[in-house]
Amino acid sequence: MNDTYRAAAIGRTGRGDYGHGLHTAYQEIENVEFVAVADEDEQGMVKAKEQTGAASAYADWRQMLEQEKPDIVSVCPRWTDCHLEMVTSCLEAGAHVYCEKPMTWNLSDGDAIVALAKSTGRKVAVAHQGVYLPRVQGVRKLLEEGLIGQVQAIHAHGKQDRRGGGEDMITLGTHLFNMMRFFAGDVQWMSAHVTENGQELHPDHVREPSEPVGPVAGDCINSYFAFSSGVSGFFDSRKDQAGSSQRYGMEIIGSEATLSLRGGSGSELMLYPHPVFRPADGDQSWTPVTDLPDSGLGLGNQLAIRDLIDAAESDREPVSSAAAAVAALEMIHGAYASQITGHRVEMPMTHRQHPLVEFAQ
């Protein structure tokens, strides 16, 4: 492997932009030389070049791959309509990839990326930044050490603002599902109830979200997950709930205590050191967990790239791999499939196209 890696980024100003800063995460990584950005929008290209200190900038990302021959490329746009083509081209050009989430809008495209990465020997990491952060890594260690006893369930909650329901589940829920798998492992099967204005889901409810990340439906979603580890998982999201900005996160429930993580980075981490709530027993307050470092999601991008490099050098999968991104997306598609069929959904799913596409026809 190279002592110094040549890195580049593909953005698309006005059509997914640069995601959550995937292009600016290289500046503190000593063995990376950031060489180029590509953006079809001229003003966006100039701005990104200034932000990154790149030596070169291109209007055509394909030309950038050919001319610069980067070792690592950030595929930055939030919109998923371009991800398959961009990631595929980067892999075929010999580059490892750090891709914005969701990696793809359907499972079939995700499978294609996973297969191509394997056949080319390249690595793909996906920007589920939370699982890279020291605080979240520390939480998993505490769980393994038995801080809350046997882990029994994870209750995850979407942000539940105006996007509550299907859009919340794909734009923010993908982080939660990836983190649930980080703590509990693979999902064996799942079931869900999806409604719109209190009605069972109907083809007319299928719509395009605020940004093109695949079709969505429902303003109320309740999902149940049976993890192979024996842990039970739950996810809920309703539209326009009071205190929506504070709802995003999860509780990890154990046989002896409960941990609460709020925000995508677990910035509010609290411990309820009791197995049950009994007011008659006196003070049973939640206590802050203060011995784990707190940091923003921006650090997660940098740590993800460092891990991607180590994964390439060690020939292992990144912490948040392409395969993990596909598995998180399955937890989203499985909710629709369960509602449409009226049955629980076995994982991995047999049908790899988006359930809502055929449903809406």
HELIX and SHEET records of a PDB file:
HELIX    1   1 GLU A   42  THR A   52  1                                  11    
HELIX    2   2 TRP A   61  GLU A   68  1                                   8    
HELIX    3   3 THR A   80  CYS A   82  5                                   3    
HELIX    4   4 HIS A   83  GLU A   92  1                                  10    
HELIX    5   5 LEU A  107  THR A  120  1                                  14    
HELIX    6   6 GLN A  129  TYR A  132  5                                   4    
HELIX    7   7 PRO A  134  GLU A  144  1                                  11    
HELIX    8   8 GLY A  166  THR A  171  1                                   6    
HELIX    9   9 GLY A  173  ALA A  184  1                                  12    
HELIX   10  10 PRO A  203  HIS A  205  5                                   3    
HELIX   11  11 SER A  244  ARG A  247  1                                   4    
HELIX   12  12 PRO A  279  ASP A  281  5                                   3    
HELIX   13  13 LEU A  297  SER A  314  1                                  18    
HELIX   14  14 ALA A  322  THR A  341  1                                  20    
HELIX   15  15 PRO A  355  ALA A  360  1                                   6    
SHEET    1   A 6 SER A  56  TYR A  58  0                                        
SHEET    2   A 6 VAL A  32  ALA A  38  1                                        
SHEET    3   A 6 TYR A   5  ILE A  10  1                                        
SHEET    4   A 6 ILE A  72  VAL A  75  1                                        
SHEET    5   A 6 HIS A  96  CYS A  99  1                                        
SHEET    6   A 6 VAL A 124  VAL A 126  1                                        
SHEET    1   B 9 GLN A 199  GLU A 200  0                                        
SHEET    2   B 9 VAL A 187  GLU A 196 -1                                        
SHEET    3   B 9 CYS A 220  PHE A 227 -1                                        
SHEET    4   B 9 SER A 232  ARG A 238 -1                                        
SHEET    5   B 9 VAL A 151  HIS A 157  1                                        
SHEET    6   B 9 GLY A 249  GLY A 254 -1                                        
SHEET    7   B 9 THR A 258  ARG A 262 -1                                        
SHEET    8   B 9 GLU A 268  TYR A 272 -1                                        
SHEET    9   B 9 THR A 287  PRO A 288 -1                                        
SHEET    1   C 3 GLN A 199  GLU A 200  0                                        
SHEET    2   C 3 VAL A 187  GLU A 196 -1                                        
SHEET    3   C 3 VAL A 345  GLU A 346 -1                                        
END                                                                             
